[in-house]
């Protein structure tokens, strides 16, 4: 059976970011908070090596060549 959790003293900026994220993902704030908690807590269950392996697997599935010079140029593009 699910448990109810009340969170007190949430900073305004944290609440605003959570609310914005919920709207972007078309979720209620409660659901968005659960997704955030599940995501963060799930990271703790895997080792750094497992996360690195997963990242490399996903990158390999993209069938794309990553040119670091092009990436750096794109990052700098609108910063001037």
C-alpha positions, 0 to 999 in steps of 0.5 A, a space after each residue: 500500500 502506498 505511503 503518503 509523504 509531506 515535504 515541508 519548507 520547499 524553497 520557492 525556486 525548487 518548487 518553481 522548477 518542479 512545477 515547470 518540469 511537471 508542466 513540460 512533462 504533462 504530469 501533476 506535481 505529485 507525479 513529477 516529484 515521484 519521477 524525480 525521486 525514483 530517478 535519483 534513487 535508481 542511480 544509487 543502485 547501479 555502479 559507475 561502471 554500469 552507468 558508463 557501460 549503459 551510456 556507451 551502449 546508447 551512444 553506439 546505437 546512435 550511429 553518429 560521429 561526435 566531432 568534439 570541435 564541432 560540438 565545442 563550436 555549437 556550444 560557443 555559437 550563441 554565447 558571444 
